[in-house]
Each structure stands twice: as C-alpha cells, then as structure tokens.
Amino acid sequence: MGPVGWLLDAQVQVAGSPVLVREIVGNAFGLVSALLGLRRLVWAWPVGMVGNALLLTVFLGGVFATPQQHDLYGQAGRQVFFFAVSVYGWWRWQRNRRSDAGQAAVVPRWATGRERLALLLAAVLGTAAAYPVLKALGSWGPLPDAWILTGSLLATYGMARGWVEFWLLWIAVDAVGVPLLLRGGFYPSAVMYLIYGALCVWGFAAWWRTSRAAAPVRTPIYREAVA
C-alpha cells in the first residue's frame, strides 16, 4: 500500500470508535492554517486548501468509505467553497504583500457599518437558502449544518478582507459545530473545533490590538483666533 492508499484507508481507534487518519491530518492542516492566518502570513491559504481537500473526502461518506453513519453535506460543501474563497484570499494577500514589501499580508481593521449589515443579511439569507437544500439532500442536522456552511464562508471572506469581525464569526460557527460533530461521531473534527474556538479568541484579541495600533492618529485642529 502506497502513502496515498494508506492515507485514504488508515484508521485509528478513539474511545472505541474508528476514526480516519485523513480526518486527523486534514484538521491538522486547518489548525496550522489558522495559526498562520493569526500571524497574517500568506501561507495560511495554500496550507488550508490541502486540509479542505482531505476533509471533503471525510464528510462525503456516501462517496468515500468512512466509518461514520452520517453524511454532512454542508460540511462537505463548505470545503469546496473554502477552496474557492481561499484562491481569492491567497491572491489578495499576495498582492498586498507585494505592494507593501516587508509587511504582513493584511492590516486588520473593523468592518464599516455597511459591511457589518451586509454580513448580517448574508448570514440570515445564506442559512435560510442552504437549509432546504441540505434537508432535501438528506444531510444530518440540516439547520446547524446550514449555518456552519454559511458562517464559515463569511468568516473566510472576512479574513481575506482583513476584518477583525471574522474571528467572531468563527467562534459562532464553532459553538454550533462542536455539538453537531460530537453527535455525528466526527470526534477529531469536534476536538479541533474546540481548539479553533480557543484560537479564535486569541486571534480576535491579537487582531483587535493590531487594528488599534494601525489606526490613524487623529490630532485636533485648532483654529487661531482672528483678532
């Protein structure tokens, strides 16, 4: 068996249940990507894309042999969308780095009021649109799966734009994802979501501090009194 065949078929026992090695490896790539994103390094995007490809095969149990009894089509679909959005993020951060040599790939900032409103509308409409589709496909837990899909895409887009709020979106995704994955038997992914949640709190604080330091200093302008 070659390394690719081993990666596709290898399993380990966790708490008496079989777990795919590729689920563990895919989540490990995701964790490294998150750490690189916290440091605002361009490599966050291609590393994350490798993890997306591996996890796609995990959540499509009907296509790829998996020990779990449930297909999470929202989780699988978000890996595809992640890959596509990551291409945009990779291009955007790479362009920023070239135009600002020696600096991080993005300067964190808070989204504007209009951008926040657009995020809120996209979250509501995206979840509402994804729910009936995932339910019709037979996805297990279609409503939380719909939010995980929508929230993850918005968080990834927010990361590409450098919005501090993207960390808060990830925390909201993790809060829904952990119980869903535990019930579905995707234990490594559930544990990784917990780790992601803690990392997101750290990342949010770090990007918040950086955004404050990068904000332009506003000095008051005094007009001289005219005699």
C-alpha positions as CSV (number, residue, x, y, z in Angstrom):
1,M,0.0,0.0,0.0
2,G,1.4,3.4,-1.1
3,P,1.3,6.5,1.0
4,V,-1.8,7.8,-0.8
5,G,-3.6,4.5,-0.3
6,W,-2.6,4.4,3.4
7,L,-3.9,8.0,3.9
8,L,-7.3,7.1,2.3
9,D,-7.8,3.8,4.2
10,A,-5.9,4.1,7.5
11,Q,-8.0,4.3,10.7
12,V,-7.3,4.6,14.4
13,Q,-9.4,3.8,17.4
14,V,-10.6,6.8,19.5
15,A,-12.7,6.0,22.6
16,G,-13.6,2.6,21.0
17,S,-14.7,4.2,17.7
18,P,-12.9,4.1,14.4
19,V,-11.6,7.4,13.1
20,L,-10.0,8.1,9.8
21,V,-6.4,9.3,9.8
22,R,-7.2,11.7,7.0
23,E,-9.7,13.4,9.2
24,I,-7.0,14.0,11.8
25,V,-4.4,15.1,9.1
26,G,-7.0,17.4,7.4
27,N,-7.8,19.1,10.7
28,A,-4.1,19.4,11.5
29,F,-3.6,21.3,8.2
30,G,-6.6,23.5,9.2
31,L,-5.1,24.3,12.6
32,V,-1.7,25.3,11.0
33,S,-3.6,27.4,8.5
34,A,-5.4,29.2,11.4
35,L,-2.1,29.8,13.2
36,L,-0.6,31.3,10.0
37,G,-3.7,33.4,9.5
38,L,-3.3,34.8,13.0
39,R,0.2,35.9,12.1
40,R,-1.2,37.3,8.8
41,L,1.1,35.1,6.6
42,V,0.2,34.3,3.0
43,W,1.0,30.6,3.5
44,A,-2.3,30.3,5.6
45,W,-4.2,30.0,2.3
46,P,-2.5,27.1,0.5
47,V,-2.0,25.1,3.7
48,G,-5.7,25.5,4.4
49,M,-6.6,24.3,0.9
50,V,-4.8,21.0,1.5
51,G,-6.9,20.5,4.6
52,N,-10.0,21.3,2.7
53,A,-9.3,18.7,0.1
54,L,-8.8,16.0,2.8
55,L,-11.8,16.9,4.8
56,L,-14.1,16.9,1.7
57,T,-13.4,13.1,1.5
58,V,-14.3,12.7,5.2
59,F,-17.7,14.3,5.2
60,L,-18.8,12.7,1.9
61,G,-19.2,9.2,3.4
62,G,-21.5,8.1,0.6
63,V,-18.8,8.6,-1.9
64,F,-15.7,7.9,0.1
65,A,-15.7,5.0,2.6
66,T,-16.0,6.4,6.1
67,P,-16.8,4.7,9.4
68,Q,-19.4,7.4,10.3
69,Q,-23.1,6.7,9.7
70,H,-23.9,10.3,8.7
71,D,-23.2,12.5,5.7
72,L,-22.8,16.2,6.4
73,Y,-23.3,17.7,3.0
74,G,-23.0,21.3,4.4
75,Q,-19.6,20.4,6.0
76,A,-18.5,18.8,2.7
77,G,-19.8,21.7,0.6
78,R,-18.0,24.3,2.7
79,Q,-14.7,22.6,1.9
80,V,-15.4,23.2,-1.8
81,F,-16.4,26.8,-1.2
82,F,-13.4,27.2,1.2
83,F,-11.1,26.2,-1.6
84,A,-12.6,28.7,-4.0
85,V,-12.6,31.6,-1.5
86,S,-9.1,30.7,-0.4
87,V,-7.9,31.3,-4.0
88,Y,-9.3,34.8,-3.7
89,G,-7.7,35.3,-0.2
90,W,-4.4,33.9,-1.4
91,W,-4.4,36.3,-4.4
92,R,-5.5,39.3,-2.3
93,W,-2.9,38.8,0.5
94,Q,-0.1,38.0,-2.0
95,R,-0.9,41.3,-3.8
96,N,-0.9,43.3,-0.6
97,R,2.4,41.8,0.4
98,R,4.0,42.7,-2.9
99,S,2.7,46.3,-2.7
100,D,3.9,46.7,0.9
101,A,7.3,44.8,1.0
102,G,8.4,43.6,4.4
103,Q,5.0,44.0,6.0
104,A,2.3,41.4,6.9
105,A,0.0,40.4,4.1
106,V,-3.0,42.3,5.5
107,V,-3.6,45.2,8.0
108,P,-6.6,44.3,10.3
109,R,-9.5,46.7,10.5
110,W,-13.0,46.7,11.8
111,A,-15.7,46.4,9.1
112,T,-17.8,49.5,8.4
113,G,-21.4,49.8,9.4
114,R,-22.5,49.0,5.9
115,E,-20.2,46.0,5.7
116,R,-21.5,44.6,9.0
117,L,-25.1,45.0,7.8
118,A,-24.1,43.1,4.6
119,L,-22.6,40.3,6.7
120,L,-25.7,40.0,8.9
121,L,-28.0,39.9,5.8
122,A,-25.8,37.4,4.1
123,A,-25.7,35.2,7.3
124,V,-29.5,35.1,7.5
125,L,-30.2,34.7,3.8
126,G,-27.4,32.2,3.3
127,T,-28.6,30.0,6.2
128,A,-32.2,30.2,5.0
129,A,-31.2,29.2,1.5
130,A,-28.9,26.4,2.5
131,Y,-31.3,24.8,4.9
132,P,-33.9,23.4,2.4
133,V,-31.1,22.3,0.1
134,L,-29.3,20.4,2.8
135,K,-32.5,18.9,4.1
136,A,-33.5,17.7,0.6
137,L,-30.1,16.1,0.2
138,G,-30.6,14.2,3.4
139,S,-27.8,16.0,5.3
140,W,-27.8,15.1,9.0
141,G,-28.7,18.1,11.1
142,P,-29.6,20.4,8.2
143,L,-30.2,23.6,10.1
144,P,-26.9,23.8,12.1
145,D,-25.1,22.4,9.1
146,A,-26.6,25.3,7.0
147,W,-25.3,27.9,9.5
148,I,-21.9,26.2,9.7
149,L,-21.6,26.4,5.9
150,T,-22.8,30.0,5.6
151,G,-20.8,31.3,8.6
152,S,-17.7,29.6,7.5
153,L,-17.8,31.1,4.1
154,L,-18.4,34.6,5.5
155,A,-15.6,34.2,8.0
156,T,-13.2,33.1,5.3
157,Y,-14.2,36.1,3.1
158,G,-13.8,38.4,6.1
159,M,-10.3,37.0,6.7
160,A,-9.4,37.8,3.1
161,R,-10.6,41.4,3.6
162,G,-8.8,41.7,6.9
163,W,-11.9,42.4,9.0
164,V,-11.4,41.8,12.7
165,E,-15.0,40.5,13.0
166,F,-14.2,37.4,11.1
167,W,-12.8,35.8,14.3
168,L,-16.2,36.4,15.9
169,L,-17.9,34.6,13.0
170,W,-15.6,31.6,13.5
171,I,-16.5,31.5,17.2
172,A,-20.2,31.4,16.3
173,V,-19.5,28.6,13.8
174,D,-17.5,26.6,16.4
175,A,-20.3,27.0,19.0
176,V,-22.7,25.2,16.7
177,G,-20.3,22.8,15.1
178,V,-18.9,21.1,18.3
179,P,-22.2,19.5,19.4
180,L,-23.2,18.6,15.9
181,L,-19.9,16.8,15.2
182,L,-19.9,15.1,18.5
183,R,-23.4,13.7,17.9
184,G,-22.3,12.6,14.4
185,G,-19.2,10.7,15.6
186,F,-16.7,13.1,14.0
187,Y,-14.6,13.2,17.1
188,P,-11.3,14.7,15.8
189,S,-13.2,17.4,14.0
190,A,-15.2,18.2,17.2
191,V,-12.0,18.4,19.2
192,M,-10.4,20.6,16.6
193,Y,-13.4,22.9,16.6
194,L,-12.8,23.3,20.4
195,I,-9.2,24.2,19.7
196,Y,-10.3,26.6,16.9
197,G,-12.6,28.3,19.3
198,A,-9.8,29.0,21.8
199,L,-7.5,30.1,19.0
200,C,-10.2,32.4,17.6
201,V,-10.5,34.2,21.0
202,W,-6.7,34.7,20.9
203,G,-6.8,35.7,17.3
204,F,-9.6,38.2,17.9
205,A,-7.6,39.9,20.7
206,A,-4.4,39.9,18.6
207,W,-6.1,41.4,15.5
208,W,-8.0,43.9,17.7
209,R,-4.8,45.2,19.2
210,T,-3.1,45.4,15.8
211,S,-6.1,47.3,14.3
212,R,-5.9,49.8,17.1
213,A,-2.1,50.3,16.6
214,A,-2.6,50.7,12.8
215,A,-5.5,53.2,13.1
216,P,-4.5,56.7,12.0
217,V,-4.0,59.1,14.9
218,R,-6.5,61.9,14.8
219,T,-5.0,65.2,16.1
220,P,-7.3,68.0,16.9
221,I,-7.1,71.0,14.6
222,Y,-7.2,74.4,16.4
223,R,-8.0,77.5,14.5
224,E,-6.2,80.6,15.5
225,A,-8.5,83.3,16.8
226,V,-8.7,86.2,14.4
227,A,-8.1,89.4,16.2
